[in-house]
Amino acid sequence: MNNHTVSPATHSPKILAVGGGKGGVGKSLVSILISIELAHQNKKTIIIDTDLGGANLHTLMGIKTPARTLNDFVTRKYSTMEEICIPTPVKNLQMICGASEILSLANPQYAQKNKIVQSLTRLPADYVILDLGAGTSYNVLDFFLIADHPIVVVTPQPISIQNAYGFVRNAVYRKLSRMATQHSFLQKMIAKAMDPKNDTQMHTIPDLFSAINKSYNDGIAQQLKSAIDSIKPWIITNNAHDERDQNAGRIIQLVSEKYLTVSVQTLGTIHSDPNIEDLVSKMASIAELPSSSAARTDVAILVRRLLQTS
């Protein structure tokens, strides 16, 4: 067996989904750095580019033209997701590339998305890392919500903090909306609460539950509350320059708990690293980043915390 082969797993892998609202926060870099560190910890790891409309994760690993992509699996060119894994320069780490060359996957049908989700749990790995697309489309949010460990990447800039909170907020309302599919009036209530400009008193999750309790029995409200309690995002602050920048994750944690009743945990901080900028500008593999670099050191701390909770 060569260094790039992932041996069959006897258990379902832990799934991490890395999102971050709009683009530009470095979620793909964070996904790769976490994957590399997990692989160095002798964890069989597969990283998947789920940006179905603009995949570029492979370029950050120095792979110009992937031989197989996610589209090959969805269109049944290959029967299992394992078959579309490609090797990376890192031992214990494989990759499944997105389908940027075929835009048919930018908005996959429910059956296609369900096929992907179900296949994730059968991959022969200890950890599967989903690098999510930018924005808060239903596809992005659905992949985020199926993860054992959903991660939101934020930078210290105010607009990024705002976008990251918006990402968590949309994920919460997406989960509630999917649970309410059998109750049309309840769905309308949730949809109205999602609109920050609505003319009702429903502007927070506590407001919404108060309104639900007036119209439904307490059982439905409790089911929805339990669903929200199951969403436990981690926040990673990326591209930090000083100690003050580390407050970005804390801000999202406080606001999410107050207005969404969501328990958000800060996983840690990754500091700005000129070595990464140099590799990206050269279109070289992030795997070439020295283990002594600031970013690699920070990620090693994050992964130790991750492994303690998994």
C-alpha positions as CSV (number, residue, x, y, z in Angstrom):
1,M,0.0,0.0,0.0
2,N,1.4,3.4,-0.9
3,N,1.4,6.5,1.2
4,H,-1.7,7.9,-0.6
5,T,-4.0,5.0,-0.1
6,V,-6.8,5.3,2.4
7,S,-7.4,1.9,4.0
8,P,-11.0,0.7,4.6
9,A,-12.6,2.2,7.6
10,T,-14.7,0.1,10.1
11,H,-16.6,3.2,11.2
12,S,-18.2,6.3,9.8
13,P,-15.9,9.2,9.5
14,K,-16.3,12.4,11.5
15,I,-17.5,15.1,9.2
16,L,-16.2,18.7,9.4
17,A,-17.8,21.4,7.3
18,V,-16.0,24.6,6.9
19,G,-18.0,27.7,5.8
20,G,-17.8,31.4,6.2
21,G,-20.5,33.5,4.7
22,K,-19.1,35.3,1.7
23,G,-15.8,34.5,0.1
24,G,-12.4,36.0,1.0
25,V,-12.1,34.8,4.6
26,G,-9.7,31.9,3.8
27,K,-12.0,29.0,4.4
28,S,-10.3,26.9,1.7
29,L,-6.9,27.5,3.2
30,V,-8.2,26.7,6.7
31,S,-9.8,23.5,5.3
32,I,-6.5,22.4,3.8
33,L,-4.4,23.3,6.9
34,I,-6.8,21.3,9.2
35,S,-6.7,18.4,6.8
36,I,-2.9,18.4,6.6
37,E,-2.6,18.5,10.4
38,L,-5.1,15.7,10.9
39,A,-3.1,13.6,8.3
40,H,0.1,14.3,10.2
41,Q,-1.6,13.1,13.3
42,N,-2.0,9.8,11.5
43,K,-5.7,10.3,10.8
44,K,-7.0,9.0,7.5
45,T,-8.4,12.2,6.0
46,I,-10.3,13.1,2.9
47,I,-10.9,16.7,1.9
48,I,-13.8,17.5,-0.4
49,D,-14.4,20.6,-2.5
50,T,-18.2,21.1,-2.3
51,D,-18.1,24.5,-4.0
52,L,-20.1,22.9,-6.8
53,G,-20.1,26.0,-9.0
54,G,-16.6,27.3,-8.6
55,A,-14.3,24.6,-7.4
56,N,-10.6,25.6,-6.9
57,L,-9.4,23.7,-3.9
58,H,-7.2,21.4,-6.0
59,T,-5.1,24.4,-7.2
60,L,-4.2,25.2,-3.5
61,M,-2.7,21.7,-3.3
62,G,-0.7,22.2,-6.5
63,I,-3.0,20.0,-8.7
64,K,-3.6,21.7,-12.0
65,T,-6.1,19.3,-13.7
66,P,-7.8,16.7,-11.5
67,A,-8.3,13.3,-13.2
68,R,-11.7,12.8,-11.5
69,T,-14.2,15.1,-9.9
70,L,-17.4,15.0,-7.9
71,N,-19.4,15.3,-11.1
72,D,-18.0,11.9,-12.2
73,F,-19.6,10.3,-9.2
74,V,-23.0,12.1,-9.4
75,T,-23.3,11.3,-13.1
76,R,-22.4,7.6,-12.3
77,K,-19.2,7.5,-14.2
78,Y,-17.9,6.0,-11.0
79,S,-20.1,3.9,-8.6
80,T,-18.6,5.0,-5.3
81,M,-17.2,8.2,-4.0
82,E,-14.0,6.4,-2.9
83,E,-13.2,5.9,-6.6
84,I,-13.0,9.6,-7.3
85,C,-10.5,10.3,-4.5
86,I,-7.2,11.5,-5.8
87,P,-3.8,11.5,-4.0
88,T,-2.2,14.6,-2.5
89,P,1.5,15.2,-1.6
90,V,0.6,14.5,2.0
91,K,0.6,11.0,3.5
92,N,-2.9,10.0,4.9
93,L,-4.6,12.8,2.9
94,Q,-6.7,12.4,-0.2
95,M,-8.9,14.8,-2.0
96,I,-12.2,14.8,-3.9
97,C,-12.3,17.7,-6.3
98,G,-15.3,19.8,-7.2
99,A,-16.9,20.2,-10.6
100,S,-16.0,23.7,-11.7
101,E,-15.7,22.5,-15.3
102,I,-19.3,21.3,-15.4
103,L,-21.8,23.8,-14.1
104,S,-24.6,21.3,-14.0
105,L,-23.7,20.7,-10.4
106,A,-23.8,24.3,-9.3
107,N,-27.5,23.7,-8.3
108,P,-27.8,19.9,-7.8
109,Q,-31.2,18.3,-7.6
110,Y,-32.3,16.9,-4.2
111,A,-31.5,13.3,-5.3
112,Q,-28.0,14.3,-6.4
113,K,-27.3,16.1,-3.1
114,N,-28.8,13.2,-1.1
115,K,-26.5,10.8,-2.9
116,I,-23.5,12.9,-2.0
117,V,-24.5,13.2,1.7
118,Q,-25.2,9.5,2.1
119,S,-21.9,8.5,0.5
120,L,-19.9,10.7,2.8
121,T,-20.6,8.4,5.7
122,R,-19.2,5.4,3.8
123,L,-15.9,7.0,2.9
124,P,-12.9,5.0,4.3
125,A,-11.5,7.7,6.5
126,D,-11.3,9.0,10.1
127,Y,-12.2,12.5,9.1
128,V,-13.9,14.0,6.1
129,I,-13.5,17.8,5.6
130,L,-16.0,19.7,3.5
131,D,-14.8,22.9,2.1
132,L,-18.1,24.7,1.5
133,G,-18.9,27.3,-1.2
134,A,-19.3,30.9,-0.5
135,G,-22.6,32.4,0.5
136,T,-25.6,31.0,2.2
137,S,-27.4,29.0,-0.5
138,Y,-29.5,26.1,0.6
139,N,-26.8,23.7,-0.8
140,V,-24.1,25.3,1.4
141,L,-26.3,25.4,4.5
142,D,-27.4,21.8,4.1
143,F,-23.9,20.5,3.9
144,F,-23.0,22.7,6.9
145,L,-25.9,21.2,8.9
146,I,-25.1,17.5,8.3
147,A,-21.6,17.9,9.8
148,D,-20.6,16.5,13.1
149,H,-18.5,19.6,13.6
150,P,-19.6,22.7,11.6
151,I,-17.0,25.4,11.5
152,V,-17.3,29.0,10.6
153,V,-14.2,31.0,9.5
154,V,-14.2,34.7,10.2
155,T,-11.6,37.4,9.8
156,P,-11.3,40.4,12.2
157,Q,-12.9,42.9,9.8
158,P,-16.4,44.1,10.9
159,I,-18.0,43.1,7.6
160,S,-16.6,39.5,8.0
161,I,-18.0,39.3,11.6
162,Q,-21.4,40.5,10.3
163,N,-21.3,37.9,7.5
164,A,-20.3,35.1,9.8
165,Y,-23.1,35.8,12.2
166,G,-25.5,36.0,9.2
167,F,-24.2,32.6,8.1
168,V,-25.0,31.1,11.5
169,R,-28.4,32.8,11.5
170,N,-29.3,31.4,8.1
171,A,-28.2,27.9,9.1
172,V,-30.5,28.1,12.1
173,Y,-33.5,29.2,10.1
174,R,-32.7,26.7,7.3
175,K,-32.9,23.9,9.9
176,L,-36.2,25.2,11.3
177,S,-37.7,25.5,7.9
178,R,-36.8,22.0,6.9
179,M,-38.4,20.6,10.1
180,A,-41.6,22.6,9.4
181,T,-42.3,21.2,5.9
182,Q,-45.5,19.5,7.1
183,H,-46.9,22.7,8.6
184,S,-47.5,25.4,6.0
185,F,-48.5,28.1,8.5
186,L,-45.5,27.4,10.7
187,Q,-43.3,27.6,7.6
188,K,-44.7,31.0,6.8
189,M,-44.0,32.1,10.4
190,I,-40.4,31.0,10.1
191,A,-40.0,32.6,6.7
192,K,-41.3,35.9,8.1
193,A,-39.0,35.7,11.0
194,M,-36.1,35.2,8.7
195,D,-36.7,38.6,7.1
196,P,-34.9,41.1,9.3
197,K,-37.3,43.8,7.9
198,N,-40.5,42.0,8.8
199,D,-43.3,44.1,10.4
200,T,-44.0,41.7,13.2
201,Q,-42.3,41.4,16.6
202,M,-40.4,38.3,15.5
203,H,-36.8,39.5,15.1
204,T,-35.0,36.8,17.2
205,I,-35.3,33.1,17.8
206,P,-36.9,33.8,21.3
207,D,-39.4,36.1,19.6
208,L,-40.2,33.3,17.1
209,F,-40.7,30.7,19.8
210,S,-42.9,33.0,21.7
211,A,-45.1,33.4,18.7
212,I,-45.1,29.7,18.0
213,N,-46.2,28.9,21.6
214,K,-49.2,31.2,21.1
215,S,-50.3,29.3,17.9
216,Y,-49.2,25.7,18.6
217,N,-48.8,23.4,21.4
218,D,-45.6,23.4,23.4
219,G,-44.4,20.1,21.9
220,I,-43.7,21.7,18.5
221,A,-41.8,24.6,20.0
222,Q,-39.7,22.1,22.0
223,Q,-38.9,20.0,19.0
224,L,-37.7,23.1,17.2
225,K,-35.7,24.2,20.2
226,S,-34.0,20.8,20.4
227,A,-33.1,21.1,16.8
228,I,-31.4,24.4,17.4
229,D,-29.6,23.0,20.4
230,S,-28.0,20.4,18.2
231,I,-26.3,23.1,16.0
232,K,-23.0,23.7,17.8
233,P,-20.8,25.7,15.4
234,W,-17.1,26.3,16.1
235,I,-15.6,29.6,15.2
236,I,-12.0,30.0,13.8
237,T,-10.6,33.5,13.5
238,N,-8.3,33.6,10.5
239,N,-5.7,36.1,9.4
240,A,-5.3,37.7,12.9
241,H,-2.5,40.2,13.4
242,D,-2.7,41.0,17.1
243,E,-4.4,39.9,20.3
244,R,-7.3,42.3,19.8
245,D,-8.2,40.4,16.5
246,Q,-8.9,37.3,18.5
247,N,-12.1,39.0,19.8
248,A,-13.9,38.4,16.5
249,G,-15.0,34.9,17.4
250,R,-16.1,36.0,20.8
251,I,-18.4,38.6,19.3
252,I,-20.2,36.0,17.2
253,Q,-20.4,33.7,20.2
254,L,-22.2,36.3,22.3
255,V,-24.6,37.6,19.6
256,S,-25.5,34.0,18.5
257,E,-26.3,33.0,22.1
258,K,-28.5,36.1,22.7
259,Y,-30.4,36.3,19.4
260,L,-30.3,32.7,18.1
261,T,-30.0,30.7,21.3
262,V,-27.2,28.8,19.6
263,S,-24.1,27.6,21.6
264,V,-21.1,28.8,19.5
265,Q,-17.6,27.8,20.6
266,T,-14.4,29.5,19.6
267,L,-12.0,26.9,18.4
268,G,-9.0,29.3,18.1
269,T,-7.1,31.7,16.0
270,I,-4.9,31.4,12.9
271,H,-2.5,34.3,12.6
272,S,-1.5,36.0,9.4
273,D,1.3,34.1,7.7
274,P,3.4,35.6,4.8
275,N,4.5,32.1,3.9
276,I,0.9,31.3,2.8
277,E,0.7,34.4,0.6
278,D,4.0,33.4,-1.0
279,L,2.8,29.9,-1.8
280,V,-0.5,31.1,-3.2
281,S,1.1,33.7,-5.4
282,K,3.3,31.0,-6.8
283,M,0.4,28.6,-7.2
284,A,2.4,26.1,-5.2
285,S,0.9,23.5,-2.9
286,I,0.0,24.6,0.7
287,A,1.5,21.3,1.7
288,E,4.9,23.0,1.3
289,L,4.2,25.3,4.2
290,P,6.9,24.8,6.8
291,S,5.8,23.1,10.0
292,S,7.4,25.9,12.0
293,S,5.3,28.6,10.3
294,A,2.8,30.6,12.3
295,A,-0.3,29.2,10.6
296,R,0.8,25.6,10.9
297,T,1.6,26.1,14.6
298,D,-1.8,27.7,15.2
299,V,-3.6,24.9,13.3
300,A,-1.8,22.3,15.3
301,I,-3.3,23.8,18.5
302,L,-6.8,23.9,16.9
303,V,-6.6,20.2,15.8
304,R,-5.5,19.1,19.2
305,R,-8.6,20.7,20.6
306,L,-10.7,19.1,17.8
307,L,-9.3,15.7,18.6
308,Q,-10.1,16.1,22.3
309,T,-13.8,16.6,21.5
310,S,-14.2,14.0,18.8
